[in-house]
């Protein structure tokens, strides 16, 4: 039996990070550079550097340059052709800041290439924080070997709308899942002596009109949803930087939002790192600095002016901004560089083992792909079957999401030239062809057609034992999809193939939930997300049963747009790919409609039945639960139960614990889970702790977390709507101040005694 405990990777990450200051250089510093003593704490070292800095050096540190040649920018000498750059301060022994996009791999320089992880939703669907840590460590290592010491990773915005163009960068709709997955990915990156950000802080949940859009939400609802995801991720991964977002929050820009940056992040959460801006998200000097922004990113290229230079210097001279604030900004940046080991272990360009890293990406995809439908056990495939492979450029590679996070393979783009070739393109395919991987396994005939000729595709399907249709939906930063419909004629293609051959399997490569009018006409559906560098091999291994599907949906799949809190997104679309925007973009989005009840909580609140619920996923075997028993152990709410593999194959199960608080109108919340691998007939006796952060509500008037007295419903589920064991536990009332929220438990999933 293999147990993957939910927080194990968190502790690995924390242990590594705690050792950064003591395992590195071996030097004890010197009279001129005493801060190079690795035995001092990051705070002590930062303070020593700060005392030695002059004002020009401080201002250099709090404003980075663009590190590439886009937008007519002349790249500074020493920059590596990526998102951000700040020259070394050699007199102080400080390396240059070299900042790389993004959370799924080293996105630039594009021509060099790097290993692409599958989408963030794929990692989240694994429900495996240890896997998130491994993926983070892989891309962090590649960044370090490219010469980067800051990685613009850690996307933690919740999926409030499945049409958001950047959902593939994030980790789903649930704050606990998002917090633990993203936090562990950050810890993995920082284990490689690279500072990781967490972004986009906060409530940057739509891309349409993102630089002006105001996310309107009550503070308590924000604390219990998007901000809770960030809080858990920061507590888990300790990112060196927080990137404030483009959007406004309750009409105030995120990067000059005192409540968000000073009150919540730095005061209530005691965050010691620095806040950097998103590229083009700064609108002021004194206001932003006083509100908590510590570093302006590439202002000379993306902002109206470089606010954190002459304008901020003038504000200091006029007494509008105290010198102590400038010192604090610089100290926070230095603290994070020391804490991550970026100074003791300078990033140096070195060879990269792309073959090994590709295996890491493949493993993530195999663990995160979700089997949505398997009628008549059409899967796994038999090697003897003849296969028609149709569509999705499956003969060339697998799709990648676009924008700043798009990663190109060192082997280049497998399908170059597709629109849009300009921003937010180029559209990139990883050269990992599912067709080739299927042919390696099939003994029967395997034929491919692009699917552009629907009639020809149907004829090929009719002559084959099984048809596998690849459909795709490209999404990217800076735009949202106006609807859930697959682009082009792909729905018609699937329907025609399924009519010609009822043994049809659809493989989805997409940003998230899409409409599937053909769902009940096909026998199989595999959600592959954006599959990453080893995606073709991973998909074939899943189809042929070399690995058991283990993913569970991190997002609810709606039946139609009518089930969403906001059925339409005014102005959504991108004309260059045929999604012509309709209407004028809104300047406000009302998140008070659902408040903290995001995703599956919204569906329960409204009584909607989704197409597929959060937490759903099929396997090639069957698991049953028994002996469900709640108890209180040393103040913790625990449940114990037995999970048994009742099928004929080994497989992975993800038992999920949901809790419903007492009181009118409460809906269930994911409070913990296990990820367990079992052989046929094998059982595991498990304990799961309900995370105490999901047993409380936030009271804005009292500025405290409150656990209400009463009976709490505990449910053990295969998903957010399918349960096999429930009971109640009674808890007394308790409160925690905003500055000392209840903490998560060390090991929510352990062997039961």
KOLDORO-488124 format. One record per residue (C-alpha): residue in one letter; x, y negated, z negated. Coordinates in steps of 0.25 Angstrom, whole numbers, padded with zeros to 4 digits, always signed. Layout:
N
aXYZ...
//
This chain:
753
x+0000+0000+0000x+0005-0014+0004x+0000-0026-0004x+0002-0040+0001x+0000-0049-0011x-0006-0062-0008x+0004-0071-0015x+0017-0062-0014x+0022-0071-0003x+0019-0083-0011x+0029-0079-0022x+0039-0075-0012x+0038-0089-0006x+0039-0096-0019x+0051-0088-0024x+0059-0091-0011x+0055-0106-0013x+0059-0106-0027x+0073-0101-0023x+0075-0111-0012x+0083-0120-0022x+0092-0109-0028x+0095-0099-0017x+0101-0108-0007x+0113-0116-0005x+0121-0111-0017x+0127-0125-0018x+0125-0133-0031x+0126-0146-0024x+0137-0157-0025x+0139-0171-0030x+0134-0177-0018x+0122-0168-0015x+0118-0162-0029x+0104-0159-0023x+0111-0147-0015x+0111-0139-0028x+0101-0128-0025x+0100-0125-0040x+0092-0138-0042x+0077-0138-0039x+0071-0144-0026x+0066-0156-0034x+0080-0159-0041x+0087-0158-0027x+0077-0167-0021x+0078-0177-0032x+0093-0177-0030x+0093-0179-0015x+0082-0191-0017x+0092-0198-0026x+0103-0198-0016x+0094-0202-0004x+0093-0216+0001x+0080-0222+0006x+0083-0220+0021x+0085-0205+0018x+0072-0204+0010x+0064-0211+0022x+0071-0201+0032x+0066-0189+0024x+0052-0194+0023x+0050-0196+0038x+0053-0185+0048x+0055-0186+0063x+0048-0178+0074x+0058-0167+0078x+0054-0165+0092x+0053-0172+0106x+0038-0172+0107x+0030-0185+0109x+0042-0192+0115x+0050-0191+0102x+0065-0191+0103x+0070-0180+0094x+0080-0184+0083x+0093-0178+0084x+0094-0166+0075x+0079-0162+0076x+0075-0148+0080x+0063-0151+0090x+0052-0149+0080x+0042-0156+0071x+0050-0165+0062x+0064-0169+0059x+0072-0177+0048x+0087-0179+0050x+0096-0173+0039x+0101-0182+0028x+0115-0177+0028x+0121-0185+0017x+0111-0178+0008x+0113-0165+0014x+0098-0164+0018x+0095-0157+0031x+0086-0162+0042x+0072-0159+0041x+0068-0150+0053x+0053-0148+0053x+0047-0137+0062x+0032-0134+0066x+0025-0126+0061x+0018-0115+0053x+0018-0104+0063x+0033-0105+0067x+0043-0114+0072x+0036-0122+0082x+0047-0131+0088x+0056-0132+0095x+0046-0125+0104x+0056-0121+0114x+0064-0113+0104x+0052-0105+0099x+0050-0097+0086x+0041-0086+0080x+0027-0089+0080x+0019-0084+0068x+0004-0081+0071x-0006-0091+0067x-0008-0095+0053x-0021-0089+0053x-0015-0075+0056x-0006-0076+0044x-0018-0080+0036x-0026-0069+0041x-0015-0059+0036x-0019-0063+0021x-0004-0061+0018x+0004-0072+0012x+0016-0063+0013x+0015-0063+0028x+0013-0078+0028x+0026-0079+0020x+0033-0071+0030x+0028-0078+0042x+0032-0091+0035x+0046-0086+0032x+0048-0082+0047x+0044-0096+0053x+0052-0103+0042x+0064-0095+0045x+0063-0098+0060x+0061-0113+0056x+0074-0112+0048x+0081-0105+0059x+0077-0116+0068x+0083-0127+0059x+0070-0131+0053x+0068-0134+0038x+0053-0139+0038x+0042-0131+0044x+0028-0137+0046x+0020-0125+0042x+0010-0121+0032x-0004-0124+0038x-0014-0123+0027x-0026-0131+0032x-0039-0122+0031x-0046-0117+0043x-0059-0126+0041x-0062-0125+0056x-0058-0113+0065x-0057-0123+0077x-0045-0130+0070x-0034-0130+0080x-0023-0127+0069x-0030-0116+0062x-0020-0106+0067x-0009-0114+0059x-0017-0112+0046x-0021-0100+0037x-0036-0100+0037x-0048-0105+0029x-0046-0101+0015x-0037-0109+0005x-0031-0097-0002x-0027-0089+0010x-0022-0101+0017x-0014-0106+0005x-0007-0092+0002x-0004-0089+0017x+0001-0103+0020x+0008-0104+0007x+0016-0092+0009x+0019-0096+0024x+0025-0108+0018x+0033-0101+0008x+0038-0092+0019x+0043-0104+0027x+0050-0110+0015x+0057-0097+0012x+0065-0101+0024x+0070-0114+0018x+0060-0122+0027x+0051-0132+0021x+0036-0128+0025x+0025-0138+0026x+0011-0135+0022x+0001-0142+0032x-0008-0149+0036x-0012-0156+0022x-0024-0156+0022x-0037-0153+0028x-0031-0153+0042x-0042-0143+0047x-0045-0149+0061x-0036-0154+0072x-0046-0163+0079x-0043-0177+0077x-0033-0172+0066x-0025-0185+0064x-0038-0193+0061x-0048-0182+0056x-0052-0184+0041x-0054-0171+0034x-0066-0174+0024x-0067-0165+0012x-0070-0167-0003x-0057-0166-0011x-0062-0154-0019x-0065-0146-0007x-0052-0149-0001x-0045-0144-0013x-0052-0131-0013x-0050-0128+0002x-0039-0134+0011x-0031-0140+0000x-0032-0127-0008x-0025-0120+0003x-0014-0130+0003x-0013-0129-0012x-0011-0114-0012x-0002-0115+0000x+0007-0125-0007x+0007-0118-0020x+0011-0105-0013x+0021-0110-0002x+0027-0123-0008x+0028-0130+0005x+0039-0140+0005x+0030-0150+0013x+0015-0153+0015x+0011-0159+0029x-0001-0169+0028x-0010-0168+0039x-0015-0177+0050x-0030-0178+0045x-0036-0187+0035x-0043-0181+0023x-0055-0188+0018x-0051-0200+0028x-0036-0201+0022x-0025-0196+0031x-0019-0183+0025x-0005-0189+0025x-0009-0201+0017x-0019-0194+0008x-0015-0197-0006x-0025-0187-0012x-0020-0176-0003x-0005-0178-0004x-0003-0184-0018x-0015-0180-0026x-0017-0166-0021x-0004-0161-0015x+0007-0168-0024x-0001-0171-0037x-0011-0159-0039x-0002-0149-0032x+0011-0154-0037x+0017-0153-0023x+0032-0156-0023x+0035-0156-0008x+0032-0166+0003x+0021-0171+0012x+0025-0172+0026x+0015-0178+0037x+0010-0171+0049x+0015-0176+0062x+0008-0189+0064x+0000-0189+0051x+0006-0201+0045x-0002-0215+0045x+0005-0223+0034x+0017-0226+0026x+0014-0230+0012x+0000-0224+0012x+0006-0210+0016x+0018-0210+0007x+0010-0214-0005x-0001-0203-0002x+0010-0192-0002x+0016-0191+0012x+0031-0188+0010x+0036-0187+0025x+0031-0192+0038x+0033-0182+0049x+0038-0187+0063x+0031-0201+0061x+0040-0207+0073x+0033-0198+0083x+0019-0195+0077x+0015-0206+0067x+0012-0220+0071x+0025-0224+0065x+0035-0218+0055x+0028-0222+0042x+0038-0216+0033x+0049-0225+0037x+0048-0240+0039x+0033-0241+0034x+0036-0233+0022x+0049-0240+0019x+0041-0253+0020x+0031-0248+0010x+0042-0244+0000x+0048-0258+0001x+0035-0265-0001x+0032-0256-0013x+0020-0249-0007x+0027-0236-0008x+0036-0233-0020x+0050-0228-0018x+0047-0216-0027x+0037-0212-0016x+0048-0211-0005x+0057-0204-0015x+0046-0194-0018x+0044-0191-0003x+0059-0188-0001x+0060-0180-0013x+0048-0171-0009x+0054-0168+0004x+0068-0165-0002x+0061-0156-0012x+0055-0148-0002x+0067-0146+0006x+0075-0141-0006x+0064-0132-0010x+0063-0125+0003x+0078-0124+0004x+0079-0132+0017x+0091-0140+0011x+0098-0128+0005x+0095-0119+0017x+0096-0128+0030x+0089-0124+0042x+0099-0119+0052x+0096-0115+0066x+0098-0100+0067x+0094-0087+0075x+0079-0082+0073x+0075-0068+0073x+0063-0070+0082x+0060-0055+0083x+0059-0053+0068x+0051-0066+0066x+0041-0061+0077x+0038-0049+0069x+0034-0058+0057x+0024-0065+0066x+0019-0052+0071x+0017-0047+0057x+0009-0059+0054x+0000-0057+0066x-0002-0043+0063x-0006-0046+0049x-0015-0058+0053x-0023-0053+0065x-0037-0051+0061x-0046-0039+0067x-0059-0045+0069x-0067-0034+0076x-0064-0019+0079x-0077-0013+0084x-0075+0002+0086x-0061+0002+0080x-0056-0003+0094x-0044-0007+0087x-0033-0002+0085x-0031+0001+0100x-0026+0014+0105x-0013+0015+0113x-0020+0024+0123x-0031+0013+0127x-0030+0005+0140x-0030-0010+0136x-0034-0022+0144x-0027-0035+0138x-0034-0047+0142x-0032-0062+0140x-0025-0071+0130x-0011-0071+0137x-0009-0058+0130x+0001-0054+0141x+0010-0065+0137x+0008-0068+0122x+0000-0073+0110x-0006-0087+0108x+0000-0098+0098x-0008-0110+0092x-0003-0123+0097x+0002-0136+0091x+0014-0139+0082x+0013-0125+0076x+0014-0118+0090x+0027-0109+0090x+0033-0104+0103x+0041-0091+0104x+0056-0091+0107x+0052-0084+0120x+0043-0095+0124x+0028-0097+0127x+0022-0084+0133x+0011-0092+0140x+0017-0106+0143x+0009-0117+0150x-0005-0116+0144x-0013-0128+0140x-0010-0136+0132x+0005-0137+0136x+0005-0151+0128x+0001-0153+0113x-0004-0145+0106x+0002-0135+0115x+0009-0129+0121x+0001-0116+0120x+0010-0105+0116x+0010-0090+0117x+0019-0081+0109x+0026-0071+0119x+0020-0059+0112x+0011-0053+0122x+0000-0044+0116x-0001-0037+0130x+0013-0032+0129x+0011-0027+0115x-0001-0020+0119x+0006-0013+0130x+0017-0008+0121x+0006+0000+0113x-0004+0004+0124x-0003+0017+0132x-0015+0014+0140x-0015+0003+0151x-0014-0011+0147x-0018-0022+0156x-0019-0037+0154x-0027-0048+0161x-0027-0063+0157x-0042-0063+0156x-0043-0075+0165x-0051-0066+0175x-0062-0062+0165x-0067-0052+0175x-0054-0045+0178x-0052-0044+0163x-0065-0037+0161x-0061-0027+0172x-0048-0024+0165x-0055-0022+0152x-0065-0013+0158x-0054-0004+0163x-0047-0003+0149x-0050+0004+0136x-0048-0009+0128x-0048-0023+0131x-0040-0033+0123x-0043-0048+0125x-0034-0059+0120x-0042-0072+0118x-0035-0085+0113x-0038-0098+0107x-0027-0108+0107x-0027-0119+0096x-0018-0129+0092x-0015-0141+0083x-0022-0154+0086x-0035-0149+0091x-0047-0140+0087x-0055-0131+0095x-0069-0136+0098x-0076-0123+0096x-0073-0108+0093x-0074-0103+0107x-0062-0096+0114x-0056-0105+0125x-0058-0101+0140x-0065-0089+0145x-0060-0080+0134x-0074-0077+0128x-0079-0073+0142x-0066-0064+0144x-0069-0057+0131x-0083-0054+0134x-0080-0049+0148x-0069-0040+0143x-0078-0035+0132x-0089-0032+0142x-0080-0024+0151x-0074-0017+0139x-0081-0016+0125x-0067-0012+0119x-0062-0026+0119x-0053-0032+0109x-0051-0047+0108x-0038-0053+0102x-0039-0067+0097x-0027-0077+0098x-0033-0089+0092x-0033-0101+0082x-0045-0095+0074x-0059-0091+0075x-0065-0091+0088x-0079-0088+0094x-0080-0074+0099x-0094-0072+0106x-0088-0059+0111x-0085-0053+0097x-0095-0042+0098x-0092-0038+0112x-0078-0034+0108x-0073-0023+0100x-0061-0029+0093x-0056-0043+0090x-0042-0046+0084x-0039-0060+0079x-0024-0062+0082x-0024-0077+0079x-0011-0083+0086x-0003-0071+0085x+0011-0077+0084x+0025-0072+0089x+0022-0057+0088x+0007-0058+0091x+0007-0049+0103x+0013-0037+0096x+0005-0040+0084x-0008-0040+0091x-0005-0027+0098x-0001-0020+0085x-0014-0024+0079x-0022-0019+0091x-0015-0006+0091x-0016-0004+0076x-0001-0004+0073x-0005-0014+0063x-0018-0015+0056x-0026-0029+0057x-0024-0036+0044x-0029-0050+0046x-0041-0056+0039x-0047-0069+0044x-0042-0081+0037x-0054-0089+0044x-0068-0087+0045x-0073-0084+0059x-0086-0092+0062x-0097-0087+0072x-0098-0101+0078x-0094-0115+0076x-0108-0117+0069x-0103-0110+0057x-0091-0120+0055x-0093-0132+0045x-0091-0141+0057x-0096-0134+0070x-0089-0144+0079x-0075-0152+0079x-0078-0165+0086x-0067-0167+0096x-0060-0153+0095x-0053-0148+0107x-0041-0149+0116x-0044-0153+0131x-0031-0148+0136x-0035-0133+0133x-0050-0135+0137x-0056-0138+0124x-0061-0152+0127x-0064-0160+0114x-0078-0164+0113x-0082-0176+0105x-0074-0186+0096x-0066-0180+0085x-0071-0183+0071x-0063-0191+0061x-0069-0183+0049x-0071-0169+0047x-0080-0165+0035x-0074-0154+0027x-0084-0156+0016x-0094-0147+0024x-0087-0135+0020x-0078-0141+0009x-0069-0130+0002x-0078-0119+0009x-0069-0117+0021x-0071-0105+0030x-0077-0093+0024x-0082-0101+0012x-0090-0110+0022x-0096-0098+0028x-0101-0092+0015x-0106-0106+0011x-0114-0107+0023x-0119-0093+0024x-0112-0091+0038x-0108-0077+0043x-0095-0079+0050x-0090-0071+0062x-0078-0066+0054x-0076-0070+0039x-0063-0075+0033x-0055-0063+0028x-0061-0054+0039x-0052-0044+0046x-0053-0029+0051x-0042-0019+0050x-0041-0005+0056x-0044+0001+0043x-0055-0001+0032x-0053-0006+0018x-0063-0005+0006x-0063-0012-0008x-0067-0006-0021x-0066-0008-0036x-0067-0023-0035x-0065-0029-0049x-0063-0043-0054x-0056-0047-0067x-0049-0058-0074x-0034-0056-0076x-0026-0066-0084x-0035-0077-0080x-0035-0072-0065x-0047-0067-0057x-0043-0054-0051x-0050-0043-0043x-0046-0029-0042x-0050-0019-0031x-0046-0007-0022x-0044-0008-0007x-0044+0005+0001x-0041+0007+0015x-0052+0016+0020x-0047+0017+0034x-0037+0026+0042x-0027+0015+0044x-0018+0007+0036x-0022-0007+0035x-0022-0021+0028x-0033-0026+0020x-0036-0040+0014x-0046-0039+0002x-0050-0053-0001x-0055-0059-0014x-0066-0070-0014x-0071-0078-0026x-0084-0086-0027x-0084-0096-0038x-0096-0098-0047x-0106-0109-0043x-0116-0113-0032x-0111-0113-0018x-0098-0106-0020x-0092-0097-0009x-0081-0087-0010x-0066-0090-0009x-0055-0081-0005x-0047-0079-0019x-0037-0068-0015x-0034-0056-0007x-0025-0044-0005x-0018-0039+0008x-0016-0024+0006x-0011-0014+0016x-0017+0000+0014x-0015+0014+0021x-0028+0022+0024x-0035+0027+0011x-0026+0018+0003x-0031+0009-0008x-0025-0003-0016x-0030-0008-0029x-0028-0023-0029x-0030-0035-0038x-0033-0049-0032x-0032-0062-0040x-0042-0073-0036x-0034-0085-0034x-0038-0095-0045x-0037-0107-0035x-0050-0101-0028x-0058-0100-0041x-0058-0115-0043x-0065-0128-0037x-0059-0142-0037x-0066-0153-0045x-0062-0166-0038x-0068-0175-0050x-0059-0168-0060x-0048-0165-0051x-0047-0150-0056x-0049-0136-0051x-0061-0129-0058x-0064-0115-0060x-0079-0114-0063x-0084-0104-0074x-0093-0093-0069x-0094-0080-0061x-0084-0079-0049x-0088-0069-0038x-0076-0061-0033x-0077-0054-0020x-0067-0044-0013x-0069-0046+0002x-0064-0040+0016x-0067-0054+0020x-0074-0067+0015x-0088-0060+0018x-0086-0045+0016x-0084-0040+0001x-0082-0027-0005x-0081-0030-0020x-0086-0042-0029x-0088-0046-0043x-0088-0058-0052x-0078-0064-0062x-0082-0075-0073x-0072-0086-0075x-0072-0097-0085x-0071-0112-0080x-0057-0118-0078x-0050-0130-0072x-0037-0134-0067x-0032-0148-0063x-0029-0152-0049x-0015-0152-0053x-0015-0138-0058x-0024-0129-0049x-0025-0114-0053x-0014-0106-0047x-0015-0094-0038x-0011-0080-0044x+0002-0074-0041x-0003-0061-0035x-0018-0060-0031x-0016-0047-0024x-0009-0035-0032x-0011-0021-0035x-0022-0018-0045x-0017-0010-0057
//
